[in-house]
């Protein structure tokens, strides 16, 4: 724990509050460049330091495997090798561990194997050939015309944690709403519900016309099966609630409905020790899965939720922050959790945009390499950049290219 004080001293007042608020449900609203990932690592270290829990009693859920790896490495820097005992995982890998590592959940996956893309297509086509009451999504002259769209919609439903049974029940009372659903959409949605239901049954039935007797599961099933297992097996739920006394979630705005259901299934209902960190303003990326609804759901579920806002931005200039905030204010108030005015901490002496022309590609590539060497030296000698960033100076430099194949030419020059 000898490095804890060093990392703790680098935090600002709001960050320290997030690190020190350990008990109960906590929501940290963190804008870009506010050091949200760093506080999760220091917060976990603080829990261990105060002997509130052992490292193996802490679960941190992240959005990507790369983020999980970075978090573990950072924890190891702060508290030593015991940092690797904190369970840091993506939602999917955590769900996978529930199904594969616990005897109580074994019945939910049984001997099923992961479905291949070609098998998934074959299964949908089989249903389109045999199911009744689906003419709306099975055109007479092109019966498989909507096959790709059907697979996408089924995946969307699973990511939101909607089971076939729930969807079939929901479409019974479906009516036009004047905004998203028109009268002409309803027969198609009802047909989709039939296909979704039969697709799930087909994967477990061992229908030899489509699969062998082992049955199949798809990528999106992992979380759905884990939710069913935890909610159906009280022994399993208690096991995980006893195992993990502190939960933390990174990039909370990116969690989908199924992931939220899995998280809430794990938490003790009264006063859970859960800390969710995210940026509600990133819900403008709804097309990528981000949702402001996550924050509203958390506030609705836990009336004693402590909300902390991180406002100090360490990444951008005042000009960039001002422009970004003028854009985000165009988002309606009901689609934001709160108004957080970011404040730039660092200013940069050189803000100008330089422009260069080259006669040959080799000349341009040589310039890029030379310029990056200069920038690396500036970063390492800068007084405005924290020590951790100085250890990885290249992380502060970005190269944008017009086409993907240009990346390889730049990489080749770097390797030279």
C-alpha positions, -999 to +999 in steps of 0.1 A: +000+000+000+030+023+000+020+039-033-016+046-022-008+080-007+012+091-038-018+083-061-043+098-036-025+131-034-028+135-071-066+136-069-087+167-068-114+174-042-143+158-062-121+127-071-112+123-034-148+124-024-156+096-049-127+075-036-137+081+001-174+075-003-172+037+000-205+026+017-239+025-001-248+032-037-227+059-055-231+075-089-201+094-103-209+117-132-177+121-150-172+141-181-144+135-206-108+139-194-119+140-157-099+109-147-129+086-141-110+053-147-082+064-123-106+069-094-120+033-097-085+019-092-077+042-063-112+036-048-106-002-048-072+004-032-089+025-005-115-002+003-087-027+008-065-002+027-094+005+052-099-033+056-135-030+044-129-060+021-102-083+007-091-078-029-111-109-040-143-094-025-142-066-050-157-068-085-150-042-112-170-044-144-156-027-175-167-024-211-137-039-229-110-065-223-084-038-229-099-016-202-100-046-177-063-052-184-054-015-179-074-014-146-055-045-132-021-030-141-030+002-124-042-016-093-009-035-092+010-002-093-010+012-064-013-018-040+013-043-054+007-079-067-025-082-046-041-058-071-044-088-095-067-105-069-094-079-076-118-094-101-118-070-131-139-083-161-163-073-189-199-081-183-197-109-208-167-126-193-183-123-158-215-139-171-194-166-188-177-173-155-211-177-137-222-203-162-190-223-164-176-220-129-207-227-108-224-260-104-258-244-098-257-227-132-246-258-152-282-267-161-286-234-180-259-240-205-257-279-203-237-292-233-247-264-257-220-250-278-216-215-293-236-211-326-216-203-358-228-175-381-238-200-409-258-220-383-276-189-372-286-181-408-297-217-413-319-216-382-336-183-391-342-196-427-357-229-413-381-209-391-391-187-420-399-219-440-419-235-413-435-209-389-471-197-392-484-161-390-451-145-402-460-135-438-453-098-429-416-106-427-416-134-452-423-119-487-437-145-511-411-139-538-381-134-515-388-154-483-353-147-467-353-110-476-354-099-439-331-127-425-302-103-417-326-077-401-343-104-380-310-116-366-301-080-357-334-073-340-332-105-320-297-095-309-310-060-299-338-076-278-313-098-260-290-069-253-319-051-236-326-082-215-360-089-232-368-126-233-390-142-260-418-147-234-417-111-224-417-099-260-446-121-270-466-108-240-456-072-248-467-073-285-502-085-275-511-050-263-490-030-289-507+001-303-495+030-325-479+057-304-477+085-329-439+087-326-421+054-331-448+028-339-472+031-368-502+008-375-483-008-404-454-018-381-474-038-356-480-070-378-442-071-385-433-067-348-457-095-339-442-117-366-407-110-352-419-121-317-429-154-332-396-159-349-376-149-318-396-174-297-391-202-322-354-194-326-347-198-289-367-231-288-349-244-318-315-238-302-324-260-272-344-287-289-316-304-308-336-304-341-315-326-363-326-307-394-307-277-381-283-287-353-270-318-336-284-329-303-261-307-282-280-275-289-266-240-293-262-207-276-252-173-292-230-145-279-259-125-265-273-156-246-244-155-221-258-126-200-294-137-204-286-172-191-265-158-163-295-136-152-319-166-153-295-187-133-288-160-106-325-151-102-337-188-102-311-203-079-311-186-045-280-205-035-261-191-065-273-156-058-262-158-021-229-172-032-221-142-053-235-117-029-213-131-002-183-133-025-185-097-038-191-071-011-182-041-034-192-036-070-179-010-094-189-003-130-169+017-155-184+035-186-219+031-170-236+049-199-226+020-222-242-007-201-273-022-219-305-035-204-293-070-200-261-059-183-281-037-159-303-067-150-273-088-143-258-061-121-290-056-102-294-093-097-261-094-079-268-065-055-283-067-021-316-049-024-314-026+007-282-007+007-257-022-018-221-011-020-221-002-057-203+026-075-212+034-111-190+058-131-201+073-164-209+103-185-246+110-190-238+134-218-224+105-238-259+091-241-260+111-274-242+079-287-275+059-283-269+043-317-238+027-302-256+015-271-251+044-247-282+054-227-291+082-202-318+057-190-291+039-171-286+068-148-324+074-143-329+037-136-301+038-109-317+069-092-351+052-093-338+020-078-318+035-050-334+065-032-303+070-011-280+073-041-250+096-035-242+115-067-208+131-073-198+152-103-163+154-116-158+187-134-121+192-137-109+183-172-072+174-176-073+167-213-086+197-233-081+235-236-106+260-225-116+266-261-124+230-268-144+226-236-164+257-243-173+246-278-182+210-266-205+224-239-223+248-262-231+217-284-242+194-256-265+221-243-286+215-274-296+181-259-330+185-242-328+187-204-349+156-199-323+136-218-295+147-194-290+137-157-276+171-147-258+201-160-221+198-153-198+226-164-164+212-171-134+234-161-101+231-178-072+224-154-043+225-178-037+251-205-014+245-234+012+270-245+011+259-281-025+258-293-019+267-330-026+244-359+005+240-382+001+232-418+028+215-440+029+204-476+052+176-490+061+166-525+064+129-517+049+104-493+083+093-480+090+129-471+058+132-452+063+099-433+098+111-423+084+144-410+058+125-389+084+104-372+106+134-365+077+154-352+066+126-328+102+124-314+100+161-307+065+158-291+077+128-270+105+149-256+081+178-249+057+155-230+085+140-209+098+174-199+064+191-194+054+203-159+017+202-168+015+164-174+012+139-145+040+113-140+018+084-151+012+100-185+049+108-188+057+071-185+036+065-216+042+097-237+030+082-270-005+079-254-008+117-257-003+117-295-028+109-322-025+105-359-056+107-381-055+094-416-080+095-445-080+057-453-073+026-433-046+013-456-025+044-448-021+032-412+001+003-423+025+026-441+029+048-410+034+017-388+061+004-412+079+038-409+077+036-371+091+000-371+120+013-393 
